[in-house]
């Protein structure tokens, strides 16, 4: 039932990137701590080693809380009893993969002198696949097989949202590390989506 909302979110995300890109003309002189404003395109290559654009910033700022929610969802499952082993193992894998990625993206934003928005900075309503507070409470209250099914269903949608955001970064981002992470997210999370669909069919 969230397909329309997710589609709109994807469009809004792409729109935000476009607006941010238009609003951020190349102006080296505006970067804090840099006085290379007169060097233009002749700046030494090492100065652009941390090259990034508005798409890279938006990707990191939005993917951090997105990943944080996936970790929160995984923690909720790991705190429950009577959860199928395969589902518990998946929750452990998701947490192990995404927690370090949060640290990596946080480091990028700090090195770019950009704010790390965190969970409170970007509302979940602006990101694909994010659960509402009501969704999280429902997951927290569920038990046993019902909880496993709900977790898998919610996490499939959550992963699909992350894949959409990552694909946008791949096409619009300029930072090599951010683009590579996006490719890794697409590969790993698309595989997990299929794994979760297969698990759902067995419950």
HELIX and SHEET records of a PDB file:
HELIX    1   1 UNK A    3  UNK A   22  1                                  20    
HELIX    2   2 UNK A   28  UNK A   30  5                                   3    
HELIX    3   3 UNK A   40  UNK A   42  5                                   3    
HELIX    4   4 UNK A   45  UNK A   48  5                                   4    
HELIX    5   5 UNK A   54  UNK A   78  1                                  25    
HELIX    6   6 UNK A   85  UNK A  111  1                                  27    
HELIX    7   7 UNK A  118  UNK A  121  1                                   4    
HELIX    8   8 UNK A  124  UNK A  126  5                                   3    
HELIX    9   9 UNK A  133  UNK A  141  1                                   9    
HELIX   10  10 UNK A  144  UNK A  172  1                                  29    
HELIX   11  11 UNK A  176  UNK A  202  1                                  27    
END                                                                             
